[in-house]
Amino acid sequence: MPNITFRIEGIRAERYSFEQLPQLAVNMNIVLGKVEKSGQVYTTSFLIKLEYQPPVASIEVKGTAYVTPLNEEEKKELEKGAATGQPPPQLLASIYSYVLPLVALLTREVGLPPPVPLPIPPQQPEKQPTAPGYF
């Protein structure tokens, strides 16, 4: 796994309406810039946008990811991403996992549900009544 560092360059969270809604849908888009090489470090810009339906709010997080490969295989994968314009999937996953807690905090601060559903605890199977007898 390469070394990846992040710089957040802009955060915007705005709520347009505070009326109670029976149903609210959230759409999260991740836009990545082209992977560029600068010395031994590869960079890519990113923009994460959350939009709600009906349009009651929008949230944006803009930043840059800096990737330093640790071995030749990682370097080749980043070179391929730079040539094709498609960043490696692990880079996308790293950006998502870095920004998601920040986005969850922003949604809480403006009073909206987070972009991912909360985990549902597993249901206990119903116990079947046992017939009298030996086991």
C-alpha positions as CSV (number, residue, x, y, z in Angstrom):
1,M,0.0,0.0,0.0
2,P,1.5,3.3,-1.0
3,N,1.8,6.3,1.4
4,I,-1.2,8.6,0.8
5,T,-1.6,12.0,2.4
6,F,-4.5,14.4,1.9
7,R,-5.0,18.1,1.9
8,I,-8.5,19.5,2.3
9,E,-8.7,22.8,0.4
10,G,-12.3,23.7,0.7
11,I,-15.4,22.7,2.7
12,R,-18.9,24.0,2.0
13,A,-22.0,22.9,3.8
14,E,-25.3,24.8,3.3
15,R,-28.8,24.0,4.3
16,Y,-31.5,25.7,2.4
17,S,-34.6,24.6,4.2
18,F,-35.5,23.4,7.8
19,E,-38.9,22.0,7.1
20,Q,-39.7,18.5,8.2
21,L,-39.7,16.0,5.3
22,P,-41.2,12.5,5.3
23,Q,-38.5,11.2,2.9
24,L,-35.1,12.5,2.0
25,A,-32.7,11.0,-0.6
26,V,-29.0,11.7,-0.7
27,N,-26.8,11.5,-3.8
28,M,-23.0,11.4,-3.2
29,N,-20.7,12.1,-6.2
30,I,-16.9,11.7,-6.2
31,V,-15.0,13.5,-9.0
32,L,-11.3,12.8,-9.3
33,G,-8.8,14.8,-11.4
34,K,-6.2,13.3,-13.5
35,V,-3.3,11.6,-11.8
36,E,-0.2,13.7,-12.3
37,K,3.5,13.0,-11.5
38,S,5.8,15.5,-9.7
39,G,9.1,13.9,-8.9
40,Q,8.5,10.8,-6.9
41,V,5.0,11.9,-5.8
42,Y,1.7,11.5,-7.7
43,T,-1.1,13.9,-7.1
44,T,-4.8,13.9,-7.9
45,S,-7.5,16.4,-7.0
46,F,-10.9,15.4,-5.8
47,L,-14.3,16.9,-5.2
48,I,-17.0,15.1,-3.1
49,K,-20.5,16.5,-3.5
50,L,-23.6,15.6,-1.5
51,E,-27.0,16.6,-2.9
52,Y,-30.3,16.0,-1.2
53,Q,-33.7,15.4,-2.9
54,P,-35.8,17.4,-2.3
55,P,-33.1,20.1,-2.5
56,V,-32.8,21.1,1.1
57,A,-29.0,21.2,1.3
58,S,-25.7,20.6,-0.4
59,I,-22.2,19.8,0.9
60,E,-18.9,19.9,-0.9
61,V,-15.4,18.8,0.1
62,K,-12.5,19.7,-2.2
63,G,-8.9,18.5,-1.8
64,T,-5.8,16.9,-3.1
65,A,-4.3,13.4,-2.5
66,Y,-0.6,12.9,-2.6
67,V,0.6,9.3,-3.3
68,T,4.1,8.1,-2.8
69,P,4.6,4.5,-4.1
70,L,6.6,2.2,-1.9
71,N,7.6,-0.4,-4.6
72,E,7.8,-0.8,-8.4
73,E,4.4,-2.5,-8.7
74,E,2.6,0.5,-7.1
75,K,4.6,2.9,-9.3
76,K,3.6,1.0,-12.4
77,E,-0.1,1.1,-11.4
78,L,0.1,4.9,-10.8
79,E,1.9,5.4,-14.1
80,K,-0.9,3.5,-15.8
81,G,-3.5,5.7,-14.0
82,A,-1.6,8.8,-15.1
83,A,-1.5,7.7,-18.7
84,T,-5.1,6.6,-19.0
85,G,-6.7,9.1,-16.7
86,Q,-8.2,6.4,-14.5
87,P,-6.9,6.4,-10.9
88,P,-6.3,3.1,-9.2
89,P,-9.3,1.7,-7.3
90,Q,-7.4,1.7,-4.0
91,L,-6.7,5.4,-4.4
92,L,-10.5,6.1,-4.8
93,A,-11.2,3.9,-1.8
94,S,-8.6,5.7,0.3
95,I,-10.1,9.1,-0.6
96,Y,-13.6,7.9,0.2
97,S,-12.6,6.5,3.6
98,Y,-10.7,9.7,4.5
99,V,-13.4,12.1,3.5
100,L,-16.5,10.1,4.8
101,P,-16.0,10.9,8.5
102,L,-15.6,14.6,7.6
103,V,-18.8,14.5,5.5
104,A,-20.7,12.7,8.3
105,L,-19.7,15.4,10.8
106,L,-20.8,18.1,8.4
107,T,-24.2,16.5,7.8
108,R,-24.7,16.2,11.5
109,E,-23.8,19.8,12.0
110,V,-26.4,21.0,9.5
111,G,-29.0,18.5,10.9
112,L,-29.2,16.0,8.1
113,P,-28.8,12.2,7.9
114,P,-25.3,11.0,6.9
115,P,-24.6,9.9,3.3
116,V,-24.4,6.2,4.3
117,P,-27.1,4.3,6.1
118,L,-26.5,3.5,9.7
119,P,-25.7,-0.1,10.4
120,I,-28.7,-2.2,11.4
121,P,-28.1,-4.7,14.2
122,P,-28.6,-8.3,13.1
123,Q,-31.9,-9.8,14.1
124,Q,-32.0,-12.6,16.6
125,P,-33.6,-15.7,15.1
126,E,-36.9,-16.4,16.8
127,K,-36.6,-19.3,19.2
128,Q,-38.7,-22.2,18.2
129,P,-40.7,-23.7,21.0
130,T,-39.2,-27.1,21.8
131,A,-41.3,-30.1,22.2
132,P,-41.0,-31.9,25.5
133,G,-38.6,-34.8,25.3
134,Y,-34.9,-35.7,25.4
135,F,-32.2,-34.0,23.4
